[in-house]
Amino acid sequence: MSEFLTKSRARNVFYGGSIFFVVVFVALTAQSHRHIVDTATAGMPLTEEVVLGKHVWERNSCINCHTLHGEGAYFAPEVGNVMTRWGVADDPEGAYEMLDGWMAAQPSGIEGRRQMPHFEITEEEMRGLAEFLRWADQTDTQNWPPNDAG
């Protein structure tokens, strides 16, 4: 009686299976890349102002208190959709003015409330931060946060 799984059959199963899974891996990689490029990126171009705003965000460690698309600390509000909540997602000048006014009013000094520290940020940096938050607001987050308030 001959063996069911001979050496040549085992080799063919190994090579066939390996080729199959490499093809599946390449197809899933291509599909993931296409999804990220077409769906899961911001609808706004990545400009120098947006990059400057990201640097301001990182230098001042904003993520230590705020969340951005669910990532970060939960001490302060979600800011991934703050420009939509403020009604200035499509207005760069309005976004700058709202953010600048908010930041200038901090800390509010209201007893018993969480206080945002005062940051020394230049006008150029504030415009960059506003553009970064507008850029982040236009990213397809697949309905995150689950409510408008963040």
N, C-alpha and C positions, 0 to 999 in steps of 0.2 A: 504494500500500500504506500502510495506516494504521500509526502508531507503536503499539507495544505498551504503553508506559508514557507515557501522555499526562499533561499538566499536572494535570488533574482527578484522574486515577488516582493520581498521585504524592501529591497532597494528601490523598486518601482513605486511602492507605497510611500516611502520616505521622500523621494524626489517629486512625485506627483503632489503629495501633501505640502511640501515646502513651496513648490511653485504656486499652488493654489493660494496659500496664505500670504505669500509675497504679493500676488496680484490683488487680493482683498485689501491688504495693508496699503498698497499704492492707491487703490480706488478710494478708500476711506480718507487718506491723506489729501487727495485732490478735492474730494467733496468738502472736507473741513476747511481747506484753504479758500475754496469758492464761497462757502457760507460766511466766513469771516470777512472776506473782501466785499461781498455783495450785500450782506445783511447786518452783521454785527459791528460795523464801524460807524463813526460819526458821520452825519450828513454834511458837515462843515469841513472845509479844508484845514489841514494842519499848518497854520501860519507861524511866523516868527513871534507874533504876539501871544499866540496860544502856548508856544514853547516857553516863552518868558513867564507866562502865568503859571505853568507847571513848575518851573523853577522856584517861583515865589511860594507856591503851595508847599513844595518840599522843604525849602529853606526855613519857613515859619512853622513847619510840622503841623499843618492844619489837620492832618489825618489823625493826630493824637486826640482830637476832640470830635471832629466831624466824620461822617461817613460819606463816601463817594461811591455810588452804585452798590451800597451794602458793605463795602470794605472800609474798615477803620474802626474808630471808637464810637460809642453810642452816647457820649456825654452831651454832645451838641447835635443840632439837626442835620439830616441828610441834605447834601448840597448838590447832588447829581441832577436834581430837577428844580433848583432854586430859581433859575431865570424864568422858567415856565410859571412857577408860583407867583413870582413878582410881575409877570406879564411883560417881560422885556427880552424874551428869547430871540426875537427877530430885530431887536433895536440895540446896536452896539453902544451908542451914546447913552441911551436910557439905562442899559445894564451897568455901564460905568458909574453913572450918577447914583443909581440905587445902591450899588455896592460901596461906593465912596461914602455916601451918607450913612449907611449902616455901620461901616467900620469907624467913621469919625465919632459916632455916638457911643462907642464901646470904650470901657465898660459903662453900663447904664447906671450903676450905683443903686439899683433897686435891691433893698435888703431881702434876703431869702431866695433870690433868683440866681441861677448859674450865670457867671459873668465871663464874657469874652475879654481877654486882655487887649490892651491897645498895642497896635503894631505900627512902627515907623516905616511906612511904605510910600515910595515916591508915586507921583501921578502916572508915570510910565508903567511902573510895576502894577499899580491898581488897574490900569487899563488892560494889561496883560492877564491879570487874575480874572477880571470880568470876562475877557475873551476865552480863557481856559474854561471857566464855568459855563459859558454859552456853548462851547464846543462839547463839553461833557454832557450838557443837557440834550444835545441832539444825537447822542449815541443810542442805538436800539438796545434797550435793556430788557426786552421781552417782558414788559409791564412791571418792572421793578422801579421804584418801590411800589408796594401793593396799593398805596393810597397817595394822594397828592401831597399830603403833609410830610411825607417821608417817614 
